[in-house]
């Protein structure tokens, strides 16, 4: 199954924590980790410093606590934990699927499951709140999309159309969590 993955499993870049201005890039491939840095300083002794690079195999990184500390200091503990999991062979295949395929999978899920999935990561939050998935969800509940519905969706959004017109039909008259949240937001001064 790992053969289905891209060569690069994860890549990120950013500036080191203050007061450092150094820039870092971190990349995990199927076989190794690549750590690159560029020294950024106004001090004359650091001018013209060449960029640095360290490459190491996954098993070497798992045994290198100093490198793990450096990664956590620059990119945080969540990136460190994710890196450790990747180095141990724990790949998140669902997170790596293309958006079109994820949208197709989501079209078979209930609105409650879509809501739960949207809370798992920023990527799923974006996909689960996309107009496309909610248009698909509305299409499941009605035979065809009319021009009036299209115009209403442009004004309200497909997610709002689903919760205003179809959610109550599907779940009786109980209020939906999204609707309660909207009412609470509009009621507060």
Secondary structure, DSSP 8 states (H G I E B T S, - for coil): -GGGS-SEEEEEEEE-STT---EEEEEEESSEEEEEEE---SSGGGTT---EEEEEEHHHHHT-HHHHHHHHHHH-HHHHHHHHHHHTT---HHHHS-HHHHHHHHTTS-HHHHHHHTTS-HHHHHHHTSHHHHHHHHHHHSS---HHHHHHHHHH-HHHHIIIIIHHHHHTT---HHHHHHHHHHH--
